[in-house]
Amino acid sequence: MLRLEFIVKKIGQLVVTIFAVASFNFLLFRVLPGDPIRLLARAGRLTPEAIDRLRQLFGLDQSVVTQYLYYLRNLATGELGISFTYRQPVIEILQERISNTLLLLATSTVIVLIIGVSAGMIAAARRGSKIDSSLVITSLVFWSLPTFWTGLVLIIILGVYFHALPISGMSTAGADNLTAFERILDIGKHILLPTITLAIVDMGQFMLITRSTLVDVLTEDYILTAKAKGLPSRKVLWNHGLPNALLPILTTTALYVSLIVGGAIQVETVFSWPGMGRLMYDAVLRRDYPILEASFFFTAATVILANFITDILYMFIDPRVREA
Amino acid sequence: MRTFNKLLCTIVLCSFILAACGGPATTAPPATEKPPEPTAVSPEKPTEAPLAPTTPPSATTKEAVLRIGWGSEPDTMNPLTTYSTEATEIIRLVYDKLLEFGLDLKTEPSLAKEFAYSTDGLTITYKLRENVKWHDGKPFTADDVVFTFQFIKDNSFGAFAQWLINMTEVKATDANTVVVIFNKPQAFNPGLIIPILPKHLWSTMTAKDVETFPNDAPVGTGPFRFVEWKKGATLTLNANPDFWGGVPKASKIIYVLYSNEDVMAQALKGGEIDIVTEVPPTIWEGLTNVENVKAASMPSFSLHHIGFNVSDNANSKGNPLLKEKIIRQALNYAVDRNQLVQIALAGHGRPGDSIIPIGLTEWYLPIPADKQMNANPEKAKEVLENAGYKDSNNDGVRESPDGKPLEFRLIAIETTSVDVRAGQLFKDAAEAVGIKLDLQTLDENTLGNTVYNSDAPDWDIFVWGWDSEPDPDSMLGVVLCSQIGGNSDVFYCDKTYDEMFDKQATTVDYTARKAIVDQMQLKFYDEAVYIVMWYQDKLQAYRTDTWTGWQEVPGGILYNVTRANYLNVAPAK
């Protein structure tokens, strides 16, 4: 009963937040200085009729309130308008970019989590040992590396010097007649460098949070009790330690997802990954409102959803949340 | 309970991963239902360019692929709505015009074998090439030309409409002859700029349809056929085996997008690409000593300038002192353009003077030494002193005779680092002659909107730039009275200048026109409304071991008004 109420409350919050984000999103790009049509006109020497036609086409001749109402209606029906620059429905442009970004993010998040959490567990289980301190130092060093710089260094070492991996794009340019398997392999090769970059820079935080939480948990009395009962240390770690350490890891993951959605822009830029990052960057420069609104909305929605899912998961792993 | 805990751990860990993928992942079908090929990552199906069945994959000749690295993407393949250099480059290869620019920027025949002006200069008659086919196999006719001109004129499309403002009629007198009639003589031949569109594909569209038409599969008559554009990644063209000028030696061109210039340079070094369209100076320097790579530097059609607000609008909030020519001239004298090039531009350009960039070799007039206002702070002080602008209160800043200090606001685009550096140098140079400038940097859009607020401009001086078209109309026409509210960024208005402009634009004879164009350049230089700081070089780089025959010409190897380089290069042995 309590659970249901909790979920309903959370969903309510979700809807309100998304509406607020959508509205703010609309406002944000309207208060930015810069008239998109003016920008086009300088580049293209347009006649006044042509400028009027463009304003009409994009609804910029309407009042801001009318534009806002149209925007909300379109958003609700999933119709995201026509891009100012590409002159194509935004949804078509976004679809492919989103899936490319998600592929990169999903792959690297999985790897970051696996490496980070396991390294943290190893360090915590052998705290004070040489392994522990070297893991901590490595994590700290990696964590402080700038993503952009790390990417470039990897490109020069692995891509240019050793010629081991392709340095840009998502597939080999001009390789058209590939079988499905070869194509996956090709993408796999291309995704390696960006993923390694993200893994190096981001695993540190997971390692450190896992380690410190586990160290806290493992010094609790009930762990001592478990040990006293004669349980093997592996069981103590997995069954008694980790479940109680999950909460902070979960929180870090939610925060990580929020950060990486923006942070991936850097990686996408270094490796010319055809994802959302580059699209948003260009759209800002070109004042492409429809693209900006849609991609910012998508980014915000991802973050909100990630937090929502985390909230729901809290409920399952932490009895205090569901009974509060 | 223990097993449950273990299971829970696994579930939770998995959920993190799902959460990390964002919303959509949670609703994705179970893994087992996924098709063997992950749909999310499979590249777009090639856009079906309506290729005529004339391209059998030749088994005998090896495919000669030209790989070009570029730093940003086209906007759209629609010639009537595009604004980007990248799209213009592709359209130049896919579509033909009636005439083309050669490597020397001289007019060459294209879809028109020949053309003739009537004696009064009002009529141009084009004789069209015969047996030309569209990429979809349909025959090209005079109707296509008539349609294109009329369609652009009727709907004032894009950047082309300005060249047809004076056109009164376009007609086909027979299957291979098109006659275009104007109400004023046309110095610039519009056949050089308007891409000819296939009537059978465009005639059904309204103006509004055209504005949202992405033209995903462009059909032209040009040397290359459009194959596909994977947005954010690559754009591919194939040689047109039926091209009237002979099949290009590059059987395929792939443009590869690099979102980072350093990585693009590394790709050139590593041999992943054959040529790059543009490189910034620092990276260009790094390519000068690389084996098998040639870093090329060529004059461009661009300039960077300092502009003064001379608006006569009563609502102008610009400092009215700038309407005094003597102050503008003093600022011209104060600044050392050679120093600007050496310091701000690291030497990658030439000091500026005329409003027409040096790359337009046929039209550019070097301002004679005795008329130059450059690098002469003593002269600047002298003219100010003589005109009564003296520093009466000894604060280092001169005042006008009625006591107003010579203090101005200076704005520049914060991300254009060369402009910001130039702004600082300009500020110091002005200060040395007793004029105070307050430099502020803005983002490009804000600066554009500030400057172009022609009804009530609230600024004094800016630093910015222009890219010119290959005709003198392009730059000379920016500062006309009629362009206030249009392209004019300084709100200069002079009836004599405007009359001269109209005269040159309707003078067909080169020598006669050049004489007027020269006068205009001298006059505008003397007005000192612009300080043309420099003409920056076009910096490009290419590999010498993969393709041969690149010609370094004014305007650049690529991204130039001529497409001849694409047709001339051949694979290296």
Contacts between the chains, C-beta under 8 A, distances in Angstrom:
chain1	res1	chain2	res2	distance
A	32	B	445	7.6
A	33	B	445	6.1
A	33	B	446	4.5
A	33	B	449	5.6
A	34	B	445	3.1
A	34	B	446	6.5
A	34	B	448	7.0
A	34	B	449	5.7
A	35	B	449	6.2
A	38	B	448	6.6
A	38	B	449	6.4
A	38	B	452	6.2
A	39	B	445	6.6
A	39	B	448	6.5
A	40	B	83	5.8
A	42	B	448	6.6
A	42	B	452	7.3
A	42	B	487	6.7
A	43	B	83	4.5
A	44	B	83	5.0
A	44	B	158	6.0
A	44	B	159	4.6
A	45	B	159	5.4
A	45	B	162	5.5
A	45	B	486	7.9
A	45	B	487	6.4
A	46	B	156	7.8
A	46	B	158	7.4
A	46	B	159	7.6
A	46	B	161	8.0
A	47	B	156	4.1
A	47	B	161	5.4
A	47	B	162	7.2
A	49	B	156	5.0
A	50	B	155	7.9
A	50	B	156	5.0
A	50	B	157	6.9
A	50	B	158	7.3
A	50	B	161	6.9
A	53	B	207	6.4
A	53	B	208	7.2
A	53	B	211	6.4
A	54	B	211	6.9
A	57	B	208	6.8
A	57	B	211	5.2
A	57	B	212	7.0
A	82	B	212	5.8
A	85	B	75	4.4
A	85	B	76	7.4
A	85	B	83	7.8
A	85	B	84	8.0
A	86	B	75	5.9
A	86	B	76	5.7
A	86	B	214	6.8
A	87	B	75	7.5
A	87	B	76	4.8
A	87	B	78	6.5
A	87	B	81	5.8
A	87	B	211	6.8
A	87	B	212	5.4
A	87	B	213	7.0
A	87	B	214	5.5
A	88	B	76	7.4
A	88	B	212	7.8
A	88	B	214	4.6
A	93	B	231	6.7
A	96	B	44	6.5
A	96	B	231	6.8
A	96	B	232	7.7
A	97	B	231	7.6
A	97	B	232	6.3
A	99	B	39	8.0
A	99	B	40	3.9
A	99	B	41	7.0
A	100	B	40	7.8
A	100	B	41	7.3
A	100	B	232	7.3
A	102	B	21	6.0
A	102	B	22	6.5
A	102	B	24	7.1
A	102	B	25	7.3
A	102	B	40	6.7
A	103	B	38	7.8
A	103	B	40	5.7
A	103	B	41	5.3
A	105	B	20	6.9
A	105	B	21	6.9
A	105	B	22	7.7
A	106	B	17	7.4
A	106	B	20	6.7
A	106	B	21	4.5
A	106	B	25	7.0
A	109	B	17	6.4
A	109	B	20	3.8
A	109	B	21	7.3
A	110	B	17	5.2
A	110	B	20	7.6
A	113	B	13	7.3
A	113	B	16	6.0
A	113	B	17	6.5
A	113	B	20	7.5
A	117	B	13	7.5
A	152	B	260	7.9
A	152	B	262	6.3
A	152	B	263	7.5
A	155	B	263	6.0
A	155	B	266	6.2
A	156	B	266	6.9
A	159	B	266	6.9
A	159	B	270	7.2
A	160	B	266	5.1
A	160	B	269	6.7
A	160	B	270	5.3
A	163	B	270	7.1
A	166	B	272	7.9
A	167	B	263	5.9
A	167	B	266	6.3
A	167	B	267	6.5
A	167	B	270	7.5
A	167	B	272	7.6
A	168	B	256	7.5
A	168	B	258	5.8
A	168	B	260	7.9
A	168	B	263	5.4
A	168	B	264	7.9
A	168	B	267	6.4
A	168	B	272	7.9
A	169	B	233	5.6
A	169	B	234	7.4
A	169	B	256	6.8
A	169	B	257	7.6
A	170	B	41	7.7
A	170	B	43	7.9
A	170	B	233	6.2
A	171	B	43	6.0
A	171	B	233	7.1
A	173	B	67	6.5
A	173	B	233	7.5
A	173	B	234	4.9
A	173	B	254	5.0
A	173	B	256	4.8
A	173	B	272	8.0
A	174	B	65	5.7
A	174	B	67	7.2
A	174	B	234	7.5
A	174	B	236	7.2
A	174	B	252	7.1
A	174	B	254	4.8
A	176	B	46	7.7
A	180	B	36	6.4
A	180	B	37	4.5
A	180	B	42	7.9
A	183	B	37	7.3
A	183	B	42	6.9
A	183	B	43	7.4
A	184	B	37	7.0
A	184	B	38	7.2
A	184	B	41	7.5
A	187	B	41	5.4
A	235	B	2	7.5
A	238	B	5	8.0
A	238	B	6	6.4
A	238	B	9	7.1
A	239	B	2	5.1
A	239	B	5	5.3
A	239	B	6	6.7
A	242	B	9	5.6
A	243	B	5	5.4
A	243	B	8	6.7
A	243	B	9	6.2
A	246	B	9	7.1
A	246	B	12	5.7
A	249	B	16	7.6
A	250	B	12	7.0
A	250	B	16	6.6
A	253	B	16	4.5
A	253	B	19	6.6
A	253	B	20	6.4
A	254	B	19	6.7
A	256	B	20	7.2
A	257	B	19	6.3
A	257	B	20	4.9
A	257	B	22	7.2
A	260	B	20	7.8
A	261	B	22	7.8
A	268	B	259	7.1
A	269	B	259	4.7
A	269	B	260	5.7
A	270	B	259	7.7
A	270	B	260	5.4
A	270	B	263	6.5
A	271	B	263	7.4
A	272	B	233	7.8
A	272	B	257	5.9
A	272	B	258	5.0
A	272	B	259	4.6
A	272	B	260	6.7
A	272	B	263	6.7
A	274	B	230	7.3
A	274	B	231	6.8
A	274	B	232	2.8
A	274	B	233	4.6
A	274	B	257	7.5
A	275	B	232	7.2
A	278	B	232	6.1
A	278	B	259	5.0
A	279	B	232	7.0
A	281	B	259	7.8
A	282	B	72	6.9
A	282	B	73	7.5
A	285	B	444	7.7
A	286	B	75	7.9
A	287	B	445	6.4
A	301	B	23	6.6
A	302	B	22	4.0
A	302	B	23	6.4
A	305	B	19	7.9
A	305	B	22	6.2
A	305	B	23	4.1
A	306	B	19	5.0
A	306	B	20	7.2
A	306	B	22	6.6
A	309	B	15	7.0
A	309	B	18	7.4
A	309	B	19	4.4
A	309	B	26	7.1
A	310	B	19	6.3
A	313	B	12	6.3
A	313	B	15	5.6
A	313	B	19	7.5
A	316	B	8	7.5
A	316	B	12	7.5
A	317	B	8	6.9
A	317	B	12	5.9
